[in-house]
Amino acid sequence: MSQLSDEISCVSCTESSQESPMAATSEGSDGEAPSSPDPNSLISYSKAASYWDGVPASVNGMLGGLGQVSSLDIRTSDELLTAIWKRPNAPGRERALDCGAGIGRITRLLLSRRFQTVDAVEQCAKFVEAARTALADNPHVGEIYCAGLQEFTPQPDFYDVIWCQWVLGHLTDDDLVQFFARCARGLRPNGVIIVKENLASGAEPEYDATDSSVTRPRALLEAIFERAGLSISSTRKQNGMPRGLYEVRMYVLRPVEGVES
């Protein structure tokens, strides 16, 4: 789940098995349960980077051992793009940005087949190297940036689609709002931000100490969209995933007219 990787180990974690200090509460000396720490305060970009440095640069590594879901994931994402382009005010097909691109799985299997040029941004240096090697002969791949999303700024008025998948749980709420705002400024007319993320089933975000990420509930993620000046153009659930995993939901987001991002 990283600005570090286009796919996250969290995609392979069941809700029951994911470590979460939010659930590890006990009664205090006054008989009341102590408050749980804010998951935002637990997110560490350096710890997440260290985790991903130890993950193999492979599809199975990117997907936390669930490499078999890759074809399903790509197919349903492709269906989403097809549906978007059938609607009024559809985004163009000239340039896309793959955020948290990992070894370039989504760029290689999806975006480079749908757009004239695809740029990618990834924090983990060894994944960037693997992506550059794998995509070296692909004429539709442009720049591959080595940077974390919390610090990355897309070029203004540059992208038709900005794709963010299994990565946003590594950003704090405030950093995510600011990232989305920067992305909104990076969109061309009719451009969209596409988000594909795991959702927690409860009312609170769940922290994973393994890779220092959070899985947000739907209400919180959608509130972050609103804070960033984005509206939900459409949303759909990812079906067909193995049982026991988090719900995966796809969002098509557009900047709200008249809202300064």
C-alpha positions as CSV (number, residue, x, y, z in Angstrom):
1,M,0.0,0.0,0.0
2,S,2.6,2.5,-0.6
3,Q,3.7,5.7,-2.2
4,L,6.4,3.3,-2.3
5,S,4.6,0.7,-4.3
6,D,1.7,0.5,-6.7
7,E,0.4,-2.5,-4.9
8,I,0.4,-3.1,-1.2
9,S,0.9,-5.9,1.2
10,C,-2.4,-4.8,2.7
11,V,-4.2,-6.2,-0.3
12,S,-3.3,-9.6,1.1
13,C,-4.2,-9.0,4.7
14,T,-7.6,-10.1,6.1
15,E,-9.4,-7.7,8.4
16,S,-9.1,-10.2,11.2
17,S,-5.4,-10.7,10.8
18,Q,-4.3,-7.2,10.3
19,E,-2.5,-5.7,13.3
20,S,-4.4,-2.7,14.6
21,P,-3.6,-0.8,17.8
22,M,-7.1,0.6,17.4
23,A,-8.4,-2.8,18.6
24,A,-5.8,-3.3,21.3
25,T,-7.5,-1.3,24.0
26,S,-7.8,-2.2,27.7
27,E,-9.4,-0.7,30.7
28,G,-7.5,1.9,32.5
29,S,-7.1,2.3,36.3
30,D,-10.4,4.3,36.5
31,G,-12.3,1.5,34.8
32,E,-12.7,3.3,31.5
33,A,-11.1,2.2,28.2
34,P,-8.2,4.5,27.3
35,S,-8.5,6.3,24.0
36,S,-6.7,4.7,21.0
37,P,-3.9,6.6,19.3
38,D,-4.8,8.6,16.2
39,P,-3.6,6.4,13.3
40,N,-2.2,9.5,11.6
41,S,0.3,9.8,14.4
42,L,1.4,6.2,13.8
43,I,2.2,6.6,10.1
44,S,5.9,6.7,9.5
45,Y,7.2,7.4,6.0
46,S,10.7,6.1,6.9
47,K,9.3,2.8,8.4
48,A,7.2,2.3,5.3
49,A,10.2,2.9,3.1
50,S,12.2,0.4,5.1
51,Y,9.4,-2.2,4.8
52,W,9.2,-1.9,1.0
53,D,13.0,-2.0,0.6
54,G,12.7,-5.6,1.9
55,V,10.0,-6.7,-0.5
56,P,10.9,-8.6,-3.7
57,A,10.6,-6.6,-6.9
58,S,8.1,-8.9,-8.4
59,V,4.3,-9.0,-9.1
60,N,3.9,-11.4,-6.2
61,G,5.9,-9.1,-4.0
62,M,3.9,-6.1,-5.0
63,L,0.6,-7.9,-4.3
64,G,1.7,-9.4,-0.9
65,G,1.8,-13.0,-2.2
66,L,-1.5,-12.7,-4.1
67,G,-0.1,-12.4,-7.6
68,Q,-3.0,-14.5,-8.9
69,V,-5.4,-11.5,-8.5
70,S,-3.4,-9.4,-11.0
71,S,-5.3,-10.4,-14.1
72,L,-8.7,-9.8,-12.4
73,D,-7.5,-6.5,-11.1
74,I,-6.3,-5.3,-14.5
75,R,-9.5,-6.6,-16.3
76,T,-11.8,-4.7,-14.0
77,S,-9.7,-1.5,-14.1
78,D,-9.8,-1.7,-17.9
79,E,-13.6,-2.1,-17.8
80,L,-13.7,1.0,-15.6
81,L,-11.7,3.0,-18.2
82,T,-14.0,1.8,-21.0
83,A,-17.1,2.9,-19.0
84,I,-15.5,6.4,-18.4
85,W,-14.8,7.0,-22.0
86,K,-18.4,6.3,-23.0
87,R,-19.7,9.2,-20.8
88,P,-20.1,12.8,-21.7
89,N,-17.1,15.0,-20.8
90,A,-14.8,12.0,-20.9
91,P,-11.1,12.5,-20.2
92,G,-8.6,12.4,-23.0
93,R,-6.3,9.5,-23.8
94,E,-3.1,11.4,-24.3
95,R,-1.3,11.2,-20.9
96,A,-1.7,9.3,-17.6
97,L,0.2,9.2,-14.3
98,D,0.6,6.0,-12.3
99,C,1.1,6.9,-8.7
100,G,2.9,4.5,-6.4
101,A,3.9,2.6,-9.5
102,G,6.0,-0.1,-7.9
103,I,7.6,-2.2,-10.6
104,G,5.2,-0.8,-13.2
105,R,2.6,-3.6,-13.2
106,I,-0.3,-1.2,-13.9
107,T,1.7,0.9,-16.3
108,R,2.7,-2.1,-18.3
109,L,-0.5,-4.1,-18.3
110,L,-3.1,-1.3,-18.4
111,L,-2.2,2.3,-18.8
112,S,0.4,2.0,-21.5
113,R,-2.2,0.1,-23.6
114,R,-4.8,2.8,-23.2
115,F,-2.8,6.1,-23.3
116,Q,-0.3,7.6,-25.7
117,T,2.1,8.3,-22.8
118,V,2.3,7.2,-19.2
119,D,4.4,8.7,-16.5
120,A,5.0,6.9,-13.2
121,V,6.1,7.9,-9.7
122,E,7.5,5.5,-7.1
123,Q,9.5,6.0,-4.0
124,C,11.4,2.7,-3.7
125,A,14.6,3.0,-5.7
126,K,14.9,-0.7,-6.5
127,F,11.3,-0.7,-7.8
128,V,12.1,2.3,-9.9
129,E,15.1,0.5,-11.4
130,A,13.0,-2.6,-12.0
131,A,10.3,-0.6,-13.7
132,R,12.8,1.3,-15.9
133,T,14.3,-2.0,-17.0
134,A,10.9,-3.7,-17.7
135,L,9.5,-0.7,-19.5
136,A,12.6,0.4,-21.4
137,D,11.3,-0.8,-24.8
138,N,7.7,0.4,-24.3
139,P,7.2,3.4,-26.5
140,H,4.2,4.6,-24.4
141,V,6.2,5.1,-21.2
142,G,7.5,8.6,-20.5
143,E,9.1,9.7,-17.2
144,I,9.5,7.5,-14.2
145,Y,10.0,9.6,-11.1
146,C,11.6,8.4,-7.9
147,A,9.7,10.3,-5.1
148,G,7.1,9.8,-2.4
149,L,3.6,11.0,-3.0
150,Q,3.7,13.2,0.1
151,E,6.3,15.3,-1.7
152,F,5.4,14.8,-5.4
153,T,3.8,17.5,-7.5
154,P,2.5,16.7,-10.9
155,Q,3.0,19.2,-13.7
156,P,0.0,21.6,-13.9
157,D,-2.6,21.0,-16.6
158,F,-0.7,17.9,-17.8
159,Y,-2.6,14.6,-17.2
160,D,-5.9,13.2,-18.5
161,V,-6.0,10.5,-15.8
162,I,-4.1,10.2,-12.6
163,W,-4.2,6.7,-11.3
164,C,-3.8,5.9,-7.5
165,Q,-4.1,2.3,-6.5
166,W,-3.3,0.5,-3.2
167,V,-1.0,3.3,-2.1
168,L,-2.9,6.1,-0.3
169,G,-3.0,4.4,3.1
170,H,0.7,5.3,3.5
171,L,-0.2,9.0,3.6
172,T,-1.6,10.9,6.6
173,D,-5.0,12.4,6.1
174,D,-3.6,15.9,5.8
175,D,-0.9,14.9,3.4
176,L,-3.4,13.0,1.3
177,V,-5.7,16.0,1.1
178,Q,-2.7,18.1,-0.1
179,F,-1.6,15.4,-2.6
180,F,-5.1,15.3,-4.1
181,A,-5.2,19.1,-4.4
182,R,-1.9,19.0,-6.3
183,C,-3.2,16.3,-8.5
184,A,-6.3,18.3,-9.3
185,R,-4.1,21.1,-10.5
186,G,-2.3,18.6,-12.7
187,L,-5.4,17.6,-14.6
188,R,-6.3,18.7,-18.1
189,P,-9.8,19.8,-18.9
190,N,-12.2,16.8,-18.2
191,G,-9.3,15.0,-16.5
192,V,-10.0,12.6,-13.6
193,I,-8.3,11.1,-10.6
194,I,-9.0,7.4,-10.3
195,V,-8.6,5.8,-6.8
196,K,-8.7,2.1,-6.2
197,E,-8.2,1.2,-2.5
198,N,-9.1,-1.2,0.3
199,L,-11.8,-0.1,2.7
200,A,-12.1,-1.0,6.4
201,S,-15.5,-2.4,7.4
202,G,-15.7,-0.6,10.7
203,A,-16.1,3.1,11.5
204,E,-12.4,3.7,12.3
205,P,-9.2,3.5,10.2
206,E,-7.1,0.4,10.9
207,Y,-3.3,0.8,11.3
208,D,-0.9,-1.9,10.0
209,A,2.4,-1.8,11.9
210,T,4.0,-4.1,9.4
211,D,4.2,-1.5,6.6
212,S,3.1,1.6,8.6
213,S,-0.1,2.1,6.7
214,V,-3.8,2.7,7.4
215,T,-6.9,1.2,5.8
216,R,-9.6,3.8,5.9
217,P,-13.4,3.3,6.2
218,R,-15.4,4.5,3.2
219,A,-16.8,7.5,5.0
220,L,-13.4,8.8,6.0
221,L,-11.9,8.3,2.5
222,E,-14.9,10.1,0.9
223,A,-14.6,13.0,3.4
224,I,-10.9,13.4,2.4
225,F,-12.0,13.6,-1.2
226,E,-14.4,16.4,-0.2
227,R,-11.7,18.2,1.8
228,A,-9.5,18.2,-1.3
229,G,-12.2,19.8,-3.5
230,L,-13.0,16.6,-5.4
231,S,-16.4,15.2,-6.2
232,I,-17.2,11.5,-6.8
233,S,-18.2,11.1,-10.5
234,S,-18.8,7.4,-10.1
235,T,-17.8,4.5,-7.8
236,R,-18.0,0.8,-8.1
237,K,-17.0,-2.2,-5.9
238,Q,-14.3,-4.6,-7.1
239,N,-15.9,-8.0,-7.3
240,G,-14.3,-11.4,-7.6
241,M,-11.5,-11.0,-5.0
242,P,-10.6,-14.0,-2.8
243,R,-12.8,-14.3,0.3
244,G,-11.6,-12.8,3.5
245,L,-9.9,-9.7,2.0
246,Y,-10.9,-6.1,2.5
247,E,-13.5,-4.6,0.2
248,V,-11.8,-2.9,-2.7
249,R,-13.6,0.1,-4.2
250,M,-12.9,2.2,-7.3
251,Y,-13.6,5.9,-7.5
252,V,-13.6,8.3,-10.4
253,L,-13.0,11.8,-9.0
254,R,-13.3,15.3,-10.6
255,P,-12.3,18.7,-9.2
256,V,-15.3,20.6,-8.0
257,E,-15.8,23.7,-10.1
258,G,-15.2,26.9,-8.3
259,V,-13.3,25.2,-5.4
260,E,-9.7,26.4,-5.1
261,S,-7.5,23.4,-4.8
